[in-house]
Amino acid sequence: MSATLPLAYRILAATALHKGDRPYQQDQVEILRHRRHKDCILAVLADGMGGKSGGRKAADQVVLTARQLFDRYVPSKDDAADTLRQLATEAHLMIKLTAITAEEEPHSTMAAFLLGPGLGCVVAHAGDSRVYHFRGAELVKRSIDHSYVQRLVDEGKIAEDEANSHPQGNLLTGCLGSQAEPPTAVYNIDVLAPGDTLLACSDGLWHYFTPRELGLIVSSLPPREASELLVARSRQRAHGQGDNVSLAIVRIEAVG
């Protein structure tokens, strides 16, 4: 990640968690700032599945593994993509170990992005938690879900706008902690520019918004206010049947 940002900039960030209408919280999210490199940031989000204890333990393992790897990460020496792949692999193994004491077989999604000095960025995800990249209000790219419904979209069997209402929308084709190896997808963003925003979120959030709506909100409000509005609006649209909600927002703003 050796891109150069031409303007002075600052980084604004926020996270949010809400239990939704579930009896317990199984999502976890953190934004970590490197203790030696202030412009190096790791955002990680996990949506756990597998009973009250299993799902939460799985999500906890993703975040704990992220903290440990990021503490050892050296931006000038270590490859960011390899670090995120290692995060997925190690968290996957740790989740499988927690199955011994969990109520049910634990699993977790993962959505993560790692910003380096100069603000090159690497994105990694497994499952149906997403990372969106907006330039202003316009969507540049989003991660593609590892889900049954996404497979139907890819095969042309349903339209994109039918996916959110599909009755099998919660079926995953891959995640962390399953018997199969996690289908970790990793890609680069060459450089983030002032006005760019990254949003990681669980399906308890994105299910209720179009990309256009998300872009307008994260581009027009500071991250803290945007996160509060997104949670509130998702709760309204869930009509008392909402899943856990989690999100992380990182925005790049010009200075001067």
KOLVEXZA-790486 format. One record per residue: residue in one letter; y, z, x of N, C-alpha, C in turn. Coordinates in steps of 0.05 Angstrom, whole numbers, plus 32768, in hexadecimal, padded with zeros to 4 digits. Atoms other than C-alpha are relative to their C-alpha. Example, Ala and Ser with C-alpha at 12.3 -4.5 7.8 and 13.67 -1.06 7.14 Angstrom:
a7FE8800080127FA6809C80F6801880008012 s7FE87FFF7FF07FEB808F81118016800E7FF1 
***
This chain:
m7FE880008011800080008000801980008012 s7FEA80027FED80367FE7802F80187FF27FF6 a7FE9800E800B80687FC97FFF801A80108006 t7FE67FF37FFA80B27FD7800980127FFE7FE7 l7FEE7FFF801780E17FEC7FD0801C7FFC800A p7FE680077FF481267FCC7FDB801780127FF8 l7FEA7FF0800A81507FFF7FB57FF9801E8003 a80047FE48001815B804A7FB87FF480077FE4 y800D7FFA80198130806A7F827FF9801D7FFE r800B7FE68004811780AA7F647FE87FFD7FED i80188000801080D580BB7F42800280167FEB l80007FED801680D480DD7EFE7FE480007FF4 a801B7FFE8009809380F77EE17FFD80167FEB a80067FEB80148075811F7EA87FE37FFC7FF7 t801B8001800C803181307E8A8002800E7FE5 a80027FF2801A801D81467E447FE380027FF8 l801A7FFB800B7FDF81637E248003800C7FE4 h80017FF4801A7FD081727DDB7FE480007FF6 k801C7FFD800A7F90818A7DBA7FFA7FED7FE9 g8004801180177F9B815B7D7F7FF480117FE9 d800D7FF280167F6F816E7D447FE480098007 r801A7FF77FF67F3381807D6F8000801E8003 p80017FE27FFC7F1B81C97D7580058009801C y7FFC7FF97FE57F2381C77DC0800A7FE88010 q7FF480147FEF7F4581A17DF87FEC7FF88016 q8012800B7FEB7F1981747E24800E7FED8013 d7FF080117FEE7F5081497E44800B80118016 q7FF27FF47FEA7F6E815A7E8780127FEB800D v7FEE80127FF37FAA813B7EAA8011800F8014 e7FEE7FF57FEC7FD281487EE9800E7FE9800F i7FF280107FED800781277F14800380108019 l7FFF7FF17FE68000813C7F5D80137FF28013 r7FEE800A7FEC803681347F917FF68008801C h800B7FFB7FE6801F812E7FD980118015800F r7FF17FEA7FF48033816C8000800F7FF7801A r7FF3800A7FE780478143803E80107FE77FFC h7FF38019800580608102801F800A80007FE3 k7FF57FFB801B808F810B7FE37FFD7FE77FEE d800280188011808980C27FCC7FE37FF87FFB c801C80068005803D80C57FCA7FF780127FE9 i80077FF18018802580D97F857FE67FF67FF4 l80198006800D7FE280DB7F638001800B7FE3 a80037FF7801C7FDC80DD7F177FE37FFC7FF8 v801C800180097F9780EB7EFA7FFD800C7FE5 l80057FF8801C7F8080F17EB27FE27FFD7FFA a801C800080077F3B81017E977FFC80087FE3 d80077FFA801C7F2081007E507FE380077FFF g801C7FF77FFE7EE1812B7E4F7FF27FFE7FE6 m8011800280187EA781237E1F7FE780118005 g80197FF27FFD7E6A814E7E128001801D7FF8 g7FFF7FE580097E74818C7DE88018800F800B k7FE97FF07FF87EA881C37DF180018005801E s80007FFA7FE47E9281D77E377FFC7FE78011 g800680177FF07E7681957E4F80177FED8005 g7FEA80127FFD7EB281697E428016800B8011 r7FEB7FF47FF17EE481997E5E7FF88003801E k80097FFE7FE57EBA81A67E9C80017FE5800E a7FFF801B7FF47EB4815B7EA8801C7FF88007 a7FE480077FFA7EFF81507EA3800B80118016 d7FF87FEE7FEA7F0B818D7ED07FF67FF6801B q800B800A7FE67EDE816E7F0580107FE8800A v7FF080177FF77F07812E7F06801A8009800D v7FE67FF77FF57F4881537F117FFC80108019 l80067FF07FE87F2A81847F437FFA7FEE8018 t800780137FEA7F0D814B7F6C80197FF18009 a7FE7800D7FF97F5081277F69801180118012 r7FF07FEE7FEF7F7481647F857FF58001801C q800C7FFD7FE67F43816B7FBE80037FE78011 l7FFE80197FF07F4481227FD3801D7FFA8007 f7FE480067FFA7F90811C7FCD800B80128015 d7FF67FEE7FEB7F9B81597FF87FF87FF6801C r8009800B7FE67F7481368030800B7FE48005 y7FF8801C7FFE7F9380F1802380187FFD8013 v7FEB80077FED7FBE80D4805B800A7FE47FFA p7FF7801A80087FE8809A804180007FEB8016 s7FFE80137FEA7FF2807A80857FE57FF7800B k801A80067FF47FA8807A80957FEA7FF97FEB d8016800380137F7D807E805680077FE97FEC d7FFD801580147F72804480258001800C7FE4 a7FFD7FF4801A7F8B80567FE07FEA7FF87FED a8015800980127F58802B7FBB7FE6800E8006 d80187FF27FF97F1F804A7FE28001801D7FF7 t7FFD7FE580097F3B808F7FD27FFA80037FE2 l80047FFF801D7F3B80817F877FE27FFA7FF9 r801C800580047EF580647F8B7FF080198007 q800E7FE77FF87EDF80A37FAF800480167FEB l7FFB7FEE80167F0080CC7F787FEC7FFC7FE9 a8013800680167ED680A97F437FE380078008 t801B7FFB7FF87E9680AE7F6B7FFA801E8002 e80057FE37FFC7E9D80F87F7E8002800F7FE5 a7FFE7FF3801A7EB4810D7F387FE87FFA7FEF h80188007800E7E7A80E77F1A7FE880118008 l80177FF07FF67E48810D7F458004801D7FF8 m7FFB7FE580087E6981507F377FFC80057FE2 i80057FFE801D7E6881447EEC7FE380017FFA k801D800080057E1E81357EEF7FF4801B8007 l800A7FE57FF97E1481787F12800780157FEB t7FF87FEC80147E39819D7EDB7FEE7FFE7FE7 a8011800380177E0781837EA87FEB80167FFE i80147FEA80007DD981BC7EBC800880177FEE t7FF67FE980107E0681F07E9980107FF77FE8 a7FF0800980167E2981C47E667FF180007FE5 e800C8001801A7E1C81C57E1B7FF27FE67FFA e800A801B80037E11817A7E1A80047FF1801A e7FFC800F7FE87E0E81447E4E801D7FF98003 p7FE380047FFD7E5581427E6A80067FE5800B h7FF5801A7FF67E7C81027E75801E80038001 s7FE3800180017EC480F17E83800A7FE48007 t7FF280187FF77EF280B67E87801180088018 m7FED7FFB7FEB7F2380AF7EC180157FEA7FFF a7FEA80137FFC7F67808E7EC68012800C8015 a7FF17FF57FEA7F8C80967F0780117FEA800D f7FF180137FEF7FC380767F30800C800F8017 l7FF67FF47FE77FD980847F7780177FF0800B l7FE8800D7FF5801F80747F8F80038008801D g7FFC7FFB7FE4802B806D7FD9801D7FFE8008 p7FE580047FF5806A8070800480077FE27FFF g7FF9801C80058090802F7FF47FF87FF87FE4 l80088004801C807280347FAE7FEE7FE87FFB g8017800F8008803780077FB37FEF80127FF0 c800F7FEF80128005801F7F807FE47FF57FFC v801C800880067FBA801E7F747FF8800F7FE6 v80097FF680197F9C80297F2F7FE180007FFF a801C7FFF80047F55803F7F1F7FF9800C7FE5 h80087FF4801A7F32804E7EDD7FE27FFB7FFB a801B8002800A7EEE80587EBD8000800A7FE3 g7FFF7FF8801B7EE3805B7E7280177FF47FF0 d7FEB800C80117F1880517E3D801B800F8001 s7FE57FF67FFA7F52807B7E58800E7FEA800F r7FF180187FF67F88804A7E6C801680068013 v7FE880007FF17FBE803C7E9E80107FE77FF8 y7FED801680077FFA80127E8780157FFF8016 h7FE980047FEE802E7FF47EB680157FF07FF0 f7FEA800D800E80707FE47E9480177FFA8014 r7FE780077FF280AD7FC07EB280167FFF7FEB g7FEF7FFC801780E47FD87E857FEE80067FE8 a80117FFC801780C57FD47E407FE87FED7FFF e80148014800180987F9A7E517FE68008800F l801A7FFA7FF4804E7FA37E607FFA7FEC8016 v800880117FE9803B7F887EA57FE27FFE8000 k801D7FFF80007FF27F9D7EA37FF6801A7FF5 r800D7FE880077FC37FCF7E867FE37FFE8009 s801C7FFF7FF97F7D7FE57E9B7FF07FF77FE7 i8011800B80157F447FC67E737FE980147FFC d80137FEB80077F177FF87E4F7FE37FF88007 h801D80037FFE7ECD80027E5F7FF5800A7FE5 s80087FF7801B7EBB80047E157FF27FE87FF2 y800E801480107E907FE07DE280147FED7FF2 v7FED8010800E7ECD7FC97DBB800F7FED8013 q7FF480127FEC7EEE7FAD7DFA7FEE7FE98007 r801480157FFB7EAE7F867E0780017FEB7FE9 l7FFE801380177EB47F687DC180197FEF8002 v7FE7800F7FFD7EFC7F547DCF7FFC7FEC8016 d800480127FEA7EE87F367E127FEF7FE87FF9 e8013801580097EB17F0E7DF0800B7FEF7FEA g7FF4800F80167EE17EF57DBB7FF580057FE4 k800D7FF980197EBB7F177D838014800E7FED i7FEB7FF480107EF77F3F7D6B801B7FFB800E a7FE680047FF47F427F387D76800A801B800B e7FF57FE77FF37F6A7F6A7DA0800A80137FEB d7FF47FEE80147F8E7F857D637FEB800C7FED e80157FF480107F4B7F947D417FF28017800E a800F7FED7FEF7F337FC17D7A8005801D7FF7 n7FF97FE480067F5880007D667FF3800B7FE6 s800B7FF780197F3A80027D207FE27FFB7FFE h801C800680007EF37FEF7D347FF0801A7FFD p800F7FE780057EC080237D1B7FF0800A8019 q800E7FF77FE87E9E80257D60801380018018 g7FEC80007FEB7EDE802C7D877FFD80158015 n80037FEB7FEC7EC8806B7DAA7FE77FFD8012 l801880047FF07E89804E7DCA80087FF5801C l7FFA80097FE57E9080487E167FE97FF1800C t8015800E7FF17E6A80187E427FFD800B801C g80027FF47FE67E7780427E80801580168002 c7FEE7FEA7FFB7E9780837E977FF580118016 l800A7FEE7FEB7E8E80BC7EC97FEC80137FF4 g80147FED80097E5180E87EC37FE87FF57FF2 s8017800C800D7E2280B77EA27FE97FFB8014 q801780057FEE7DDE80A37EBE80077FE88013 a7FF980177FF07DFA80607ED6801880078012 e7FE97FFC7FEF7E2D805B7F0E80197FF97FF0 p7FE8800580107E75805D7EF3800B7FE48006 p7FF5801B7FFC7E9580187EE8801D80018008 t7FE47FFB7FF87ED3802A7F0F800F7FE58006 a7FEF80187FFB7F087FF37F0C801980098010 v7FE97FF97FEE7F3D7FF47F4480107FE78004 y7FEF80177FFA7F797FC67F4B801B800A800B n7FE77FFA7FF27FBB7FC47F7180197FF77FF0 i7FE58009800880047FC27F5B800F7FFE801A d7FF580047FE580277FA47F98801880138005 v7FEA7FEE7FFC80687FCA7F8E800C80067FE4 l7FF27FF7801880897FF27F56801E7FFD8004 a7FE380047FFF80D27FE17F48800F80147FEF p7FF07FF08012810A800A7F2A7FFE7FF57FE4 g80048009801C80FF80087EDF7FE37FFE7FF8 d801C8001800680B480087EE57FF6801C7FF7 t800C7FE78009808A803D7EC17FE17FFC8000 l801E7FFE80028040804F7EC87FF980157FEC l80097FED8015801E80707E8D7FE180018001 a801C7FFB80037FD8808D7E907FFC80107FE6 c80037FF280197FBD80A47E4D7FE37FFE7FF6 s801B8001800C7F7D80B57E2780027FF17FE5 d8000801080197F6780907DE8800C80107FE9 g7FF37FF080157F8280CA7DBF801E7FFA7FFD l7FE4800A80027FC780AC7DCF80017FE27FFA w7FFB801D80027FC180617DD97FF57FF47FE6 h800B800A80197F9880597D9980157FFB7FEB y7FEC800080167FD780637D7080197FEF8007 f7FE8800F7FF8800780347D957FF97FE38009 t8002801A7FF380117FEB7DA6800C8002801C p7FF37FFF7FE680237FDC7DEE801E7FFE7FFF r7FE38003800380687FC77DD6800D801B7FF9 e7FF57FE680078074800B7DB6800080138018 l80017FEE7FE9805D80307DF480167FF88014 g7FEC80097FED808A80057E20801C80087FF8 l7FE67FF9800980C780117DF58006801E8004 i7FFC7FE37FFE80BD805D7DF580028008801D v7FFF7FF77FE580AE80667E3F80187FF58010 s7FE9800C7FF280E880387E54801B800B7FF6 s7FE67FF8800C811D80567E268005801E8002 l7FFD7FE37FFE811180A17E307FF6800A801B p800B7FF37FE8810780CE7E6D7FE480077FFB p801C7FFA800480BE80DD7E7A7FF980187FEF r80067FE8801080C081237E5C80047FFA7FE3 e7FFA8006801C80E1810C7E1C7FED7FEB7FF5 a80138015800880B480CE7E197FE5800C7FFA s801B7FF48004807580F87E20800080107FE6 e7FFF7FF08019808C81277DE880007FEF7FE8 l7FFF80128016809B80ED7DBA7FE57FF37FFB l801A800D8003805980CB7DC87FEB80137FF4 v80137FEC800C8031810A7DB9800780047FE3 a7FF97FFB801C805881187D7A7FF97FE97FEE r800580188012805280D17D5F7FE27FFB7FFE s801D80038002800780CE7D707FF580147FEC r80097FEB80137FFE810F7D4980067FF87FE4 q7FF98009801B802280F27D0D7FED7FEA7FF7 r8010801880077FF980B27D0E7FE380077FFD a801C7FF880027FB780D87D157FF8800B7FE5 h80057FF6801B7FBF80F67CCF7FEA80167FFF g80127FE980007F9981357CE17FE57FFB800C q801A80077FF57F5F81117D0480027FF8801D g7FFB800A7FE57F7A81097D4B7FEF800D8015 d800E7FF77FE87F5581107D8C8013800F8012 n7FF07FF57FEB7F6D81367DC980137FEA800A v7FEC80137FF67FAC81157DE580088008801C s7FF67FFA7FE47FBE81107E2F800E7FE8800B l7FF180177FF47FEF80E67E57800E800A8019 a7FEF7FFB7FE8801380E17E9980127FE88003 i7FEC80157FFE805380B97EA2800E8003801C v7FF180007FE7807280A67EE580137FE87FFF r7FEC8015800280B3807E7EE580107FFE801A i7FEF80057FE980DA805F7F1F801C7FF87FF7 e7FE580068007812580607F1880117FFB8018 a7FED80067FEB815C80437F43801480178003 v7FEB7FEC7FFB818E80737F6380197FF3800A g7FE7800C7FF781D780607F6A80057FE57FF4 
***
